[in-house]
C-alpha cells in the first residue's frame, strides 16, 4: 500500500461508484487520485456539488450540507413550486402525541 500523507490521513468516502476524497492538502488528494486511476477505471468529475442527494456548498472555511434542491424537485414534480408561501403561526402549548390510527401508504407522497 502506498503511503500518501505522513502528517495525517486522506479520507475516502465511497458509496457504490461514487467517491469523495478529503484532505486539507490538494497535493495529497491528487496523489490519491493518481493512485486510484492507475488501478481502477475512473473519471474525475472535479469538485463535488451533489452526492447521494445532498448538495455541498463551501462557504469560507465551512461546508454546508443541504437538500433544498431535492425539496425543490419534489415541489416541481407535484406542481407546488410556484405557489405563494405563507406565514403560519405555531402554538407551542399544543403537545404532539403518537398517531395510533391507521397507517397511510408512503407511496402516496412520492
C-alpha positions as CSV (number, residue, x, y, z in Angstrom):
1,X,0.0,0.0,0.0
2,X,1.3,3.4,-0.9
3,X,1.6,5.9,1.9
4,X,0.3,9.4,0.9
5,X,0.4,11.6,3.9
6,X,2.9,11.4,6.8
7,X,1.1,14.1,8.9
8,X,-2.4,12.8,8.9
9,X,-4.8,10.9,6.7
10,X,-6.7,11.2,3.5
11,X,-10.4,10.4,3.9
12,X,-12.2,8.4,1.2
13,X,-15.9,8.2,1.3
14,X,-17.2,5.5,-1.0
15,X,-20.7,4.6,-2.0
16,X,-21.2,2.1,-4.8
17,X,-19.5,4.0,-7.7
18,X,-19.2,7.5,-6.1
19,X,-16.2,8.5,-4.1
20,X,-15.2,11.7,-2.2
21,X,-11.6,12.3,-1.3
22,X,-11.0,14.7,1.6
23,X,-7.7,16.2,2.8
24,X,-6.6,19.7,3.6
25,X,-3.7,19.3,1.1
26,X,-4.6,19.3,-2.6
27,X,-1.2,17.6,-3.3
28,X,-2.2,14.5,-1.3
29,X,-5.7,14.4,-3.0
30,X,-4.0,14.5,-6.4
31,X,-1.7,11.7,-5.3
32,X,-4.6,9.5,-4.2
33,X,-6.5,10.2,-7.5
34,X,-3.4,9.3,-9.5
35,X,-3.0,6.1,-7.5
36,X,-6.7,5.1,-7.9
37,X,-6.8,5.9,-11.6
38,X,-3.7,3.8,-12.2
39,X,-5.5,0.8,-10.6
40,X,-9.2,1.4,-11.5
41,X,-11.2,2.7,-14.4
42,X,-12.4,6.1,-13.0
43,X,-13.5,9.6,-14.0
44,X,-12.5,12.8,-12.1
45,X,-15.7,14.9,-12.0
46,X,-13.9,17.8,-10.2
47,X,-15.2,19.5,-7.1
48,X,-18.3,17.9,-5.6
49,X,-21.6,19.7,-5.9
50,X,-24.2,17.0,-5.2
51,X,-23.7,13.5,-3.9
52,X,-26.3,11.0,-2.7
53,X,-29.0,13.7,-3.0
54,X,-27.1,16.1,-0.7
55,X,-25.8,19.4,-2.0
56,X,-22.4,20.5,-0.7
57,X,-21.7,24.3,-0.5
58,X,-18.3,25.6,0.5
59,X,-18.5,28.9,2.4
60,X,-15.2,30.3,3.6
61,X,-13.7,27.5,5.8
62,X,-17.1,25.8,6.3
63,X,-19.0,23.2,4.4
64,X,-22.8,23.4,4.3
65,X,-24.9,20.3,3.5
66,X,-28.4,20.9,2.2
67,X,-31.2,19.0,0.5
68,X,-33.1,22.2,-0.6
69,X,-32.6,21.2,-4.3
70,X,-34.3,17.9,-3.5
71,X,-37.3,19.7,-1.9
72,X,-37.5,22.0,-5.0
73,X,-37.5,18.9,-7.2
74,X,-40.4,17.4,-5.3
75,X,-42.3,20.7,-5.3
76,X,-41.9,20.9,-9.1
77,X,-42.9,17.3,-9.5
78,X,-46.2,17.9,-7.7
79,X,-46.8,21.4,-9.2
80,X,-46.3,23.3,-6.0
81,X,-43.1,25.1,-6.9
82,X,-44.6,28.4,-7.9
83,X,-47.2,28.6,-5.1
84,X,-47.0,31.7,-2.8
85,X,-45.5,30.9,0.6
86,X,-47.5,32.0,3.7
87,X,-46.5,32.5,7.3
88,X,-48.1,30.2,9.8
89,X,-48.2,30.7,13.5
90,X,-47.3,27.9,15.8
91,X,-49.0,27.3,19.1
92,X,-46.2,25.9,21.4
93,X,-48.8,24.9,24.0
94,X,-50.0,22.1,21.8
95,X,-48.4,18.8,22.7
96,X,-47.8,16.3,19.9
97,X,-48.8,12.7,20.5
98,X,-48.2,9.5,18.7
99,X,-50.6,8.7,15.9
100,X,-52.4,5.5,16.8
101,X,-54.7,5.5,13.8
102,X,-54.5,3.5,10.5
103,X,-51.2,3.9,8.6
104,X,-51.1,5.8,5.4
105,X,-49.1,4.4,2.4
106,X,-45.9,6.2,2.0
107,X,-46.2,5.7,-1.8
108,X,-49.0,8.4,-1.8
109,X,-46.3,11.0,-1.2
110,X,-43.8,10.0,-3.9
